[in-house]
Amino acid sequence: MDRRAFLIMALAGAADSGSGPSAPSAPQGMAAAPEPAALSADPAFEAWSREFVGRAILSGLPAEVVTREMTGLAPDSRVVALDSRQPEFAKPISDYIKGVVTDERIALGRRKADAIAALPRIEADYGVPREVLVSIWAVETAFGSLQGDFDVIRSLATLAASGRRRDWAEEQLIAAIRIVADGEATRGQLRGSWAGAMGQTQFEPYTYLTMAVDGDGDGRRDVWGSSADALASAGNLLTRAGWLRGQRWDREVVLPPGFDYSLTEGPRQDAAAWAALGVMPAAGGGWATADAASQAQLLLPTGAAGPAFLAFDNHFVIRKYNNSTAYALAVGLLADRIGGAPPLATPWPHEDPLSLADRTAAQSALARLGYPPGALDGVIGANTRAALRQWQKAKGLPADGYLSLDVVRRLQAEVPTAADAPPPQGAS
């Protein structure tokens, strides 16, 4: 997982950590050693590298290991390009989730869950349902088959030298070198994503050091070659992040006519409070005891026309693994289906992908209309959705915070008359 935030978020997307003893052998299909790096012709990278070596040694790493791993290292231009890339079109959340929760992946997930002999014990030890662990495994690396082929140390050095996330990248790089110095893995085994996430459940190096565990009882923490180790490590991470035994991650619900959609992503309330507003489980029946006593937040990922969910605490724990609503929903929905739940009662609606220009135009219009969305960066996050709900409510529209192409056009059409309109209540 890249991005994580347990941190780093477990991956601040990507990752989480562990601890461990003796050095594992190279996992099947993985390179035994990193490709040789030519001497860097980048003066800025070389200057950063010389300074970093000194800091790394002062942190307690063996000088000979730091020198060996950093000598001759060159930045990876692919990492620079990926780190700075902003997709021209944002993939609709419904397309993302439908691409994750497929009949093939559900069936394979069930077979994988049955095939891991250690999984019942892992589930009992950490309290995280096996379906959730298998779902994370599926989403992160297609059950361990796609772990990434970037040299983790080179990738993290590239990110650190570029400066945008230097403190984070240097911490991860020191952790990666520590893994090698301690004999937990060879440099060649440290292959992963361009952002440094590695193994079957994509742990960042620091998360590996602090969260990885031995799940198969062989005395090693091998998140690359041992599925049991990877799944147990994910369970440990989620438990340490606050996973509550016996509680669901969410529940699909139906909303009554005339519902106040501005409550979306708003205050968390218990099941009785939501029921008083007419919010009921989509599949009928009541609430499990653990769920009824828990606080839940309403989510409408595709607006009023799509499925609605009450998200419990465990939904937000999944987001500590990867801080993305789409990711947490995909993991949870796939886990539900692996566990035998039926498809959603409300189907996902059709969504048109929004271009970067569309997204930034909507943010700019909101700002000019007096509804500050935060940075005008084309990322439709919580601040933008909150600003959009305020504008929708002022216009008498369903205040679901959902940005569609039609809403983009309406916002743009409002801008020319904004100077003549009074500022919205409470706007600065």
N, C-alpha and C positions, 0 to 999 in steps of 0.2 A: 504494500500500500504505500503510496507515496503521499505525501502531504500529511499525514497523521496529525496529533496534538496531545499527546500524553507526555509527553516529553521530556515528548513530542507526540502527543496525541496518539500515540501508538503508531503511527505512521506519520504525528501530525500527518496522516495518511498514509501513513504508510508504514507504520512500523511500530514495533514495540520491542521490548527487550527481554533479556533473560540472563542467565549466568551459566557457568559450566566448567567441566573438567578437561579430559584429555582430547587430543586432536582427532577429529573424524577423518576418515578417508574421503577422497573426492567422490561426490555423488555421481551416479551413472549419468552419462551424457553431458557432464560439465567439464570445462577445460581444466587441465591440471596446473596450468600456469597462465598468468596474464600475458597478452601480447607485448613484446618489447616496445617501450616508448622511446621515440627519438628524443635527443636533447632538445629542450624547449628553445625556440627562437623568440619567445615572448618575454621581453625584459620585465614587464609588470608581473608576470607569473613567476619568473625566477626570483624577483625581489620578495614577493610574498612568500615563496617556498623557503628561502633562506631564513626569514623571520619566523615562519611557522615551525621549522625544525627546532629552533631554539626553544620556543614555547612548549612544544611537544615533549622535549627532553625534560624541561623544568616541571612538567605535569607528572613526571615519574616514569615515563616510558623509557625502555632501554635505548641508549643512544645508538647502538649498533643496528637495532631493528628500525628505528626511525630513519636513520641514514640510508639503510638498504632499501626501504620501501619508497623513499622520496627521491633517491638519486636517479637522474635521467627522466623523471616524470615530465610529461608534456600535457598541456590542456587538451581536452577533447572538444572539438568544435561542434560535435553533435549535441553534447550536453548544453553548451552555450545556446545553441539554436532552440532546443526544446525548452530551456528555462525561460526564454524570452518570448515564446510563441503564444499568441492570443488567437484562438480559433476564429476564423472569419464567421462561421455559423455555429450557433450553440445547438447541440443535439437536444431535442425535446426530451423532457424527463420520461414521458410515456414511452418513447422509442427506446430509451436506455433501459428502462425496467423490463419492457417486453423482450428486449434482447438478452437480458439476464435470466428471466424466469421463463425458460422454454421447456417443452415436454422432454426433450433430450437431456437437458441438464438436470431436471427433476429426477428422471429415471436413473441417471448416472449417479446423482447424489445419494439416492437410496441404496444403490449397490455399494458405493464407497463406504457409506455409514455402516453397512452390514459387514464389510470386509476388514475394518480396522478393529482388531481384537481388543485393543486397549481403550476404545472409545467409551464403553460403559463406565469403566473406572475413572476416566478423565472427566466425564460428565458428573459422576458422583463427587469427585474431589473438588471440582471448581463450581459446580452448580449451574453451569451454562449448558443448555440443551444441546445434544449432539447435532441436531439439525442446524442450529445457528453456527456451530463451529465448522461443519461441513459446507455450509453456505458461504462463509467467509473464505474458506479454502477454494471453493469454486470461483468466486468473484475475483479473488486476488491473483490466482495463478492457474486457473483451469485444473484444479486438483493436483497442483504441483508440476504440471507439464510445461508451463511457461513462466519460468522464474526470472527471465531477463539475462542479457549477455553482456552488460556493461561491467567494466572493471570498477568495482565500488570505490576503491581508494582513488583511482584517477578521476572518477566522476565527482567525488566529494572535494578533491583538491581543486578541480575546475570551478566548482560552485563557490568554494571559499575564496579563491583568487579573484573571481569576478566581483565580489564585494556586496552583491545585493542581499545575500543571506549569510554573511561571513561568520558571525558568531555561531549560528546553528550548524553550518557546514563544518567548521573547525571542531566543534564538539563531537559531531558524528565521525569525522576523520580520525580524531584521537581515539575514539571508541573502536573504529575499524582496525587501527594499528594495534590496539590493545588485544583484540581478538586474535590477531596473528601472533603477537608477542607471548600470549598466554598458551598458545598451542591449541586453541579451540577450533581453528580452521586455518587452512593454508591461504596464501594470497590468491592462488588460483581458484579456490572455492568461493571467494568473495565476489561473486558475479550477481548482478541484480538489475534493478531499474536504473534509468538515467539519474534519478534523484537519490540513489543509494539504498533503496529498500531491497531486501534480499530474503531468500528462502521461500518455502512453500506457502507461508502466510505473510510474507513481505514485511519483515521487521527491519527497521533502521538499526544501525550498529549500536547506538546507545540503548535502544529498547531491547535489543538482544542481550546486552550485558546485564540489564536490570530486570528483565521479565522472562527470558527464555528458561525453560525447564526441561528435564529429562523425562519424557513421557513413556519411553519404552523400557526403561530400567537398565540400560546398558552402561550407565555412568557417564554419558556424554549428552550434550545439548546440540543435536544435529538437526537444525531446522531446514537444512537443504536436502538431506537424504532420508530422513525419518519422518514419515507422515505423523506418527504418534507424537514425536517431539514437537513438531510444528503445531499440531492441534492442541496439545496440552499447553504450549506456550501461549497460544491465542486465548485459551480458557483462563490462564493465569492473568494475562493482561486485562481481560474483561472483568474478572473478579476484583482485581486491584483497582480498577476504574470505577467500581461501585455496582456491579451486576447484582440484581436481587433475585434470589432463588424463588421459583414458583410464579414469578410475574411474567406476563406477556411483554412483548416489545410494543405492540399496538393492537388496535381492534378497528376493523372497518365499521363505519357507522353510516346511518342515513340521517339527513337533516330535514326538519319540518318546513313547510311553506312559510315564506316570510322571515326566514332565519336571518339573524344579524351576522353576516359574513365577516364583519370587521373583527370578530372574535378569533379569527384565524391567526395562528402563531401568537396568540395573546396569553392572558393569564391561565395558569394551570388550575384545574378544578377537579374534584373527585367525581365519580360516576353519578352520584345522586344529584349533584349540581348540574351536570350536563343533561341528565334525564329531565330535570325540571325545565330545561330549555327545549325539550322535545327531541334531544339527540338520543338515538337508540341503536343498538347493535344491528348491523346489516343482516346478519344471519339469524336474527331472532334470539330468544333465550335471554338469560340474565348475565350478570357479571361474575367472574370468579372472585373468590374472597379477596385474594391478593390484589386483584385489579380494582375492585370496588373501593378499597381503602387507599388507593394510590391517586396521586395527582396526575392529570393528563392534559396535554395540549392538543388543540385541534389543528390538523394539517389538511390543506387542500392543494396538493401539489400541482394539479392542472386546473385549478379554479373551481367555480361552482358547478361546472358541467361534468366534472370527473369524480372519481371516488374520494370519499372523505375518511380520515383516520383520526382516532384519538391515540396520541403517542404517549406511552408511559415512560417511566424512568429508564428502562432498559433500551428504549430507542435511542436515548441520548448517550447511553454508554457505548452503543455501537458507533455513534458519531465521534467518540473519543478515539476509536480505531481509525476512522477516516471521517473528517469533519465535513460531511456532505449529506444533505437530506436525501438526495437521490440514492446515494450509496446505502444509507441505513435502511431506506424503504426496500431497495432491491434485495439486500441481504435478508431482511425480515420476511419479505414476501416469498422469496425462494425457500427459506427455512420452513415457512408454513406449509408450502406445497410438498416439500420433501417429507414433512411430518404427516401428510395425508389430508391437509385442509383443501377445500374446494377452491376454484378460481374466485376472483372478486365478484361481488354481486353487481357492482357498477363498473362497466367496462371503461377502459381508458379512452378518452375522446381523441379525435384527430387533432394534431398540433402542427402548425407551420413553423419550421425552424426560423429563428430570428438572426439576422446578420449582426455583425459587430456594429455597423452603422445604425441599425434599427435600435439596438440596445442603448448605445450612447446617446442617440437622439431622444429616446424616451427619458433618460436620466436628465439630460439637459433641459428638456421641456418641464419636467417636474421641478427642477431647481428654479427655472425662470417663473414658474407659476407659484412659487412660494412654498414648495414641499421638498425640502432638502433631502436628496437621496444618498448623500455621502459622496464618495469619489465618483467622478464621471469616467468610469473605466470599462463600461460594458459588462460588468459582472452584476447579475441580478441577484443580489444577496438580501439579507434580512433588512438592511436599511432602505434599500430601494423598494422592497415589497411593502414596508411600513409606510413609506411616503406615498406609494401608489394607492394603498388602502385609504389613506386620508383624502386623496384627490377623488377617488371613486365615491367615497361616502358623501363628500361635498356635492358631487354631481348626481346623487341619487342612483348610482349604479351599484350592483352587487360588489361590496367592498372585500373581494377575496384576494387582492394583491397579486392577481395573475396577469402577467404581461403577454398579451396576444398581439398579433399584427394589427388587428382592428384597434386595440387600445393604443398602440404606438401612433397610428394615424390620427386618432382622436386627440391625443396629447399634442401632437404637432399642430393640429388645427386650432387648438386653444391658444397657442403661444402669441399670435399676433394681437390678440385682444387682452393679453394679460396685464398690460400697463393700465388699462382702463378698469380693471376689476379690483375690488377691495382685497387686501391680503387675507388668506384663510385664518380662521381663529387660532391664535396661539403661535402663528408663524413668526419667525424672527425677521 
